C-alpha cells in the first residue's frame, strides 16, 4: 500500500505537469531571455514549454514533472529486472522584488520508495554503496528533495542582468542541462551511463552561484559542497558539509534553436580523491526534433588520467501522437566504478546504444498517457565478457508515462 500511495500522489501532482522548462517570468516587458533548464542552466529559446502555469496575486507559478511506471529487464549474469516508477515533480514561483525578480524553486521525487533505495537495473552504471556493501549495475534513486533553492536577478545595463542563486540542495554552474530536463530525453526514462561524469552534481547539498547574462550569453561561477549524497535519499545530506568545490560555466545561445555551454570544476567528493571535471554540451531544438551532444571528463588529481564520456541523444516527435528516440554513449569506466578491482584493467572503455518508440494512447483533463518501449545494447571489451555474459549484453524497458500535452497542442 505504501508504494501504491506514493504512485498516486505523484500521478496527481503531474496531471498538469511535464518535464523540463521554466521561463524567466519577470522578463516579459524587456528582452526575451532563454528558458531555464535545471538549476541555472539554459535551454534553446524555442525549447517546448510543458507544464501548468498560473498567477496567484503577484506570483507567477509553474509546475512540471513526469511519472513513468515501467518494467525493466537487463539480461546476463549481472542483469536484473524490476517493476517500478521513475518520477519527479518540480515547481517554481516568481514575483517582482526591489526592481528585479525573486524566484523560489523546489523539486521532489518518490523514487526512494518506487524503485527502492537500491535503484533500478542498468548495466554498466557506476557501483553504489548499499547497506554496508556495494550494489552494481543499478542507477540510484533521486533524492526526495533534489532542489530547494531561491534566485534573484536584476537589470544591470541595457539587456544585461545579474543573478544570485542559493540552494540548500541544487545544481552548481557545471555541466549540461540535467537529463531529466532535456527535451531530447523527454521520452527516455533512464539515466545516461555518463551521468556521474556529466550532470550528477544537479543534487548538491549546498550551492551558491553568481551570474551575469544577456539574451545570448550567460556567465556563471559557483561554490558548492562536492560530497556525493549517500544511499539514504530522504534527508538533507550535509556530511562534511562545506563549500569545498567550485565551478564556472559559459553558455552561448547564438540563435533561438541552439544552446552551447562549456564548464569546468574542481570537486572534492569527500569520499575519495579530489578531481577536476570538464564539460561541453550543445543542445538543438527544431520543431519537434530535439538533439543533445554532451562530452564530459573526470580528471582525478592523483592520477591525472582523463576519463572521457560522450553522449548523443535525440527525440523526434513524428506528430502529436508518435515519437521515436535514441541515445548513443561512449564511457570510460574504472575498475572501482564497476566493483571489479583486481579482476580487470584499471580503466576500460564501454559503450551503449538505445532506441525507443512512444505513442500517446489517451488524454484526460489535458494530461496525456504515453505507452513506450526502449531496447538497449551495451558494448564491452573482452575482459568484461566473463562478468556480463556477452560482448553485447542487452535489455529492454516498457513503460506508461503520464504528462500533459504541450501548451500549443489542442
C-alpha positions, 0 to 999 in steps of 0.5 A: 500500500505504501508504494501504491500511495506514493504512485498516486500522489505523484500521478496527481501532482503531474496531471498538469505537469511535464518535464523540463522548462521554466521561463524567466517570468519577470522578463516579459516587458524587456528582452526575451531571455532563454528558458531555464533548464535545471538549476541555472542552466539554459535551454534553446529559446524555442525549447517546448514549454510543458507544464501548468502555469498560473498567477496567484496575486503577484506570483507567477507559478509553474509546475512540471514533472513526469511519472513513468511506471515501467518494467525493466529487464537487463539480461546476463549474469549481472542483469536484473529486472524490476517493476517500478516508477521513475518520477519527479515533480518540480515547481517554481514561483516568481514575483517582482522584488526591489526592481528585479525578480525573486524566484523560489524553486523546489523539486521532489521525487518518490523514487526512494520508495518506487524503485527502492533505495537500491535503484533500478537495473542498468548495466554498466552504471557506476557501483553504489554503496548499499547497506554496508556493501556495494550494489552494481549495475543499478542507477540510484534513486533521486533524492526526495528533495533534489532542489530547494533553492531561491534566485534573484536577478536584476537589470544591470545595463541595457539587456544585461542582468545579474543573478544570485542563486542559493540552494540548500540542495541544487545544481552548481554552474557545471555541466549540461542541462540535467537529463531529466530536463532535456527535451531530447530525453523527454521520452527516455526514462533512464539515466545516461551511463555518463551521468556521474561524469556529466550532470550528477552534481544537479543534487548538491547539498549546498550551492551558491552561484553568481551570474551575469547574462544577456539574451545570448550569453550567460556567465556563471561561477559557483561554490558548492559542497562536492560530497556525493549524497549517500544511499539514504535519499530522504534527508538533507545530506550535509556530511562534511558539509562545506563549500569545498568545490567550485565551478564556472560555466559559459553558455552561448545561445547564438540563435533561438534553436541552439544552446552551447555551454562549456564548464569546468570544476574542481570537486572534492567528493569527500569520499575519495580523491579530489578531481577536476571535471570538464564539460561541453554540451550543445543542445538543438531544438527544431520543431519537434526534433530535439538533439543533445551532444554532451562530452564530459571528463573526470580528471582525478588529481592523483592520477591525472588520467582523463576519463572521457564520456560522450553522449548523443541523444535525440527525440523526434516527435513524428506528430502529436501522437508518435515519437521515436528516440535514441541515445548513443554513449561512449564511457570510460569506466574504472575498475572501482566504478564497476566493483571489479578491482583486481579482476580487470584493467584499471580503466576500460572503455564501454559503450551503449546504444538505445532506441525507443518508440512512444505513442500517446494512447489517451488524454484526460483533463489535458494530461496525456498517457504515453505507452513506450518501449526502449531496447538497449545494447551495451558494448564491452571489451573482452575482459568484461565478457566473463562478468556480463555474459556477452560482448553485447549484453542487452535489455529492454524497458516498457513503460506508461508515462503520464504528462500533459500535452504541450501548451500549443497542442489542442 
